[in-house]
Amino acid sequence: MPKKKNYKKIAFLWLGVFVVGGLGGVLFMRVLVPWLAGFPPLSHVGWFCSVKEGTTIVNKTERVYVSQDTAYQEAIGRVNNAVVAVRAERAGRKPVESSGFILTSDGLVATANLAVIQGAKVLVIREGKEYEAEVSRQDKENNLTLLKINEANLPVINFGEVSNLGLGEMVFLAGAAKINDNFTRFVNLGFVKILTPEPSFTFTETPLADGAALGNIKGEVLGICLINKDGSVKLVGADKIRKLMK
């Protein structure tokens, strides 16, 4: 007659194995590894050092990506606060829509020359509010226009330097437009594809992005975007905008 198995005894045996194994793992990590890390051959090994210091890094690469994503979201938020839509209206003609951004808290706005049509009424739109704008200054060579609206305490952008751009660096375009009577912000992310003779980027855009801001991970505006016929983006650097402001 076959001997009946004692399942209760077997269960306790396996439980004991797990408990002893767990205690052994704790002793190994808390006692043996720090002791081994004190020996010169192992004291320079990164994993032993991190255990000795009580620091364990899990999924380090993944954490870097999450941090970068968060940084870009914050940077886009800072620039977006100062982004506006620009609209040129003429009787009997379709309005010309483009983007711009606020330079000074008292209402100086940068945009592209293409947004300003001679004889047209120019509107700057922000958060659903429309302001009739006057042309303050123009740089026809670089296709830049500064507009002035009557408002105070506006959020402004902070400039960065185009010369600090790196090949392969991630950048973003931030613009706005009036779409179906709604003020709408838009963003396009890409990389620096070419640095010289002038920067070019991996993304393309529509004419709505004429006058949009180009920003970096710090939330700095590197210049104003001009959209070519093929949708490629040309950058007019912040230095030229600052010069026009003087």
QUIGI-V642804 format. One record per pair of residues at least 6 apart in sequence whose ideal C-beta (glycine too) atoms are under 8 Angstrom apart, sorted by the first residue. I is the first residue (numbers start at 1). J is the second residue. D is the distance in whole Angstrom. If there is no record, write none. Layout:
BEGIN
I/J/D  I/J/D
END
This chain:
BEGIN
29/51/7  33/48/6  33/51/5  33/52/7  34/51/7  34/52/5  36/42/5  36/48/7  37/43/6  37/45/8  37/48/4  37/49/6  37/51/7  37/52/4  38/52/8  42/48/5  43/49/7  50/56/6  50/57/6  68/217/7  71/217/5  72/170/7  72/172/7  72/189/7  72/217/6  74/219/7  75/172/7  75/215/6  75/216/7  75/217/5  75/218/6  75/219/4  76/172/6  76/174/6  76/187/6  76/215/7  76/219/8  77/219/8  78/158/8  78/219/4  79/101/7  79/157/6  79/172/8  79/174/5  79/213/5  79/215/4  79/219/6  79/221/6  80/174/6  80/185/5  80/187/7  81/155/4  82/101/5  82/102/4  82/154/7  82/155/5  82/156/5  82/157/5  82/213/8  83/99/7  83/100/8  83/101/5  83/102/8  83/174/5  83/175/6  83/176/5  83/185/6  83/212/7  83/213/6  84/99/7  84/100/5  84/101/6  84/102/6  84/109/6  84/124/5  84/125/6  84/126/5  84/176/6  85/97/7  85/98/8  85/99/6  85/100/8  85/124/7  85/125/4  85/126/7  85/175/8  85/176/4  85/177/5  85/178/5  85/183/6  85/184/8  86/97/7  86/98/5  86/99/6  86/100/5  86/109/8  86/111/5  86/115/4  86/122/7  86/123/7  86/124/6  86/125/8  86/133/8  86/147/7  86/211/6  87/95/5  87/96/7  87/97/6  87/98/8  87/122/7  87/123/5  87/125/6  87/178/6  88/95/6  88/96/4  88/115/6  88/116/6  88/117/5  88/120/4  88/121/7  88/122/5  88/123/8  89/95/5  89/120/6  89/121/5  89/122/8  89/123/7  90/117/7  90/119/7  90/120/5  90/121/7  96/114/7  96/115/6  96/117/6  96/120/7  97/177/5  97/178/7  97/207/7  97/208/6  98/111/6  98/112/6  98/114/6  98/115/4  98/177/8  98/207/7  98/208/7  98/209/8  98/210/4  98/211/5  99/111/7  99/175/3  99/176/5  99/177/7  99/208/7  99/209/6  99/210/7  99/211/4  99/212/4  99/213/8  99/225/8  100/109/5  100/110/6  100/111/3  100/112/8  100/115/7  100/124/7  100/147/7  100/211/5  100/212/8  101/109/7  101/110/6  101/157/5  101/174/8  101/211/8  101/212/8  101/213/5  101/221/7  101/224/8  102/108/7  102/109/6  102/126/8  102/154/5  102/155/6  102/156/5  102/157/7  103/109/7  103/110/5  103/146/7  103/156/6  103/157/7  103/241/7  103/245/6  104/154/8  104/156/6  105/152/7  105/153/6  105/154/5  105/155/8  105/156/6  106/151/7  106/152/6  106/154/7  107/131/8  107/148/6  107/149/4  107/150/6  107/151/5  107/152/7  107/154/6  108/136/7  108/146/6  108/147/7  108/148/6  108/245/7  109/124/6  109/133/7  109/146/7  109/147/4  109/148/7  109/149/6  110/144/7  110/145/8  110/146/6  110/147/8  110/211/7  110/224/6  110/241/6  111/144/8  111/145/5  111/146/8  111/147/6  111/210/8  111/211/4  111/224/8  112/143/6  112/144/7  112/145/7  112/210/4  112/211/4  112/224/7  112/226/6  113/138/6  113/139/8  113/140/6  113/143/5  113/144/7  113/145/5  114/143/7  114/207/8  114/210/5  114/211/8  114/226/8  115/122/7  115/145/7  115/210/6  115/211/6  116/122/6  116/135/6  116/138/8  116/145/5  116/147/8  121/132/7  122/132/7  122/133/5  122/134/8  122/135/7  122/147/6  123/130/5  123/131/7  123/132/6  123/133/7  124/130/7  124/131/5  124/133/5  124/147/6  124/149/5  125/131/8  125/176/7  125/178/5  125/183/6  126/154/8  126/176/8  126/183/7  127/183/6  128/182/8  128/183/5  131/149/4  131/150/7  131/151/6  132/149/8  133/147/4  133/148/6  133/149/5  134/147/7  134/148/5  135/145/6  135/146/8  135/147/6  135/148/8  136/146/4  136/147/6  136/148/4  137/145/7  137/146/5  137/244/6  137/245/8  138/144/7  138/145/5  138/146/7  139/145/8  139/240/7  139/244/5  142/236/5  142/240/5  143/226/6  143/236/7  144/224/7  144/236/6  144/240/7  144/241/7  144/244/6  146/244/6  146/245/7  157/213/6  157/220/8  157/221/4  158/219/7  158/220/5  158/221/7  159/220/6  159/221/6  159/222/8  159/238/4  159/241/8  159/242/7  160/215/8  160/216/6  160/218/6  160/220/3  160/221/7  160/222/5  160/238/7  161/222/7  161/238/7  161/239/8  162/199/7  162/222/5  162/223/6  162/235/7  162/237/4  162/238/7  162/239/7  165/171/8  165/192/6  165/195/7  165/199/6  165/216/8  165/222/7  166/192/7  166/195/8  167/192/6  167/194/8  167/195/5  168/191/6  168/192/6  169/191/7  169/192/5  169/216/7  170/189/7  170/190/7  170/191/6  170/217/7  171/189/8  171/190/6  171/191/7  171/192/6  171/201/7  171/214/6  171/215/7  171/216/6  171/222/7  172/187/6  172/188/7  172/189/5  172/190/8  172/214/7  172/215/5  173/187/7  173/188/4  173/190/8  173/203/7  173/205/6  173/209/6  173/212/5  173/213/7  173/214/6  173/215/8  173/225/6  173/233/7  174/185/7  174/186/8  174/187/5  174/212/6  174/213/5  174/214/8  174/215/6  175/185/7  175/186/6  175/187/8  175/205/8  175/208/6  175/209/5  175/211/7  175/212/3  175/213/7  175/225/8  176/183/7  176/184/6  176/185/5  176/186/7  177/184/6  177/186/7  177/208/5  178/184/7  186/208/7  186/209/8  188/203/5  188/205/6  188/209/7  189/203/7  190/201/5  190/202/4  190/203/4  191/201/7  191/202/5  192/199/6  192/200/8  192/201/6  193/200/5  193/201/6  193/202/5  194/200/4  198/234/7  198/235/7  199/235/5  200/232/7  200/233/7  201/232/8  201/233/5  201/235/8  203/233/7  204/230/7  204/231/3  204/232/6  204/233/7  205/212/7  205/225/7  205/227/5  205/231/6  205/233/6  206/227/7  206/231/7  207/227/6  209/225/6  209/227/5  209/233/7  210/225/7  210/226/6  210/227/5  211/224/6  211/225/7  211/226/8  212/224/7  212/225/4  213/221/5  213/223/8  213/224/7  213/225/7  214/221/7  214/222/5  214/223/5  214/224/7  214/225/5  214/233/8  214/235/6  215/221/6  215/222/7  216/222/6  221/238/6  222/235/7  222/237/7  222/238/6  223/235/5  223/236/5  223/237/4  223/238/5  223/240/7  223/241/7  224/235/7  224/236/5  224/241/6  225/233/5  225/234/7  225/235/6  225/236/8  226/233/7  226/234/4  226/235/8  226/236/6  227/233/6  227/234/8  228/234/6
END
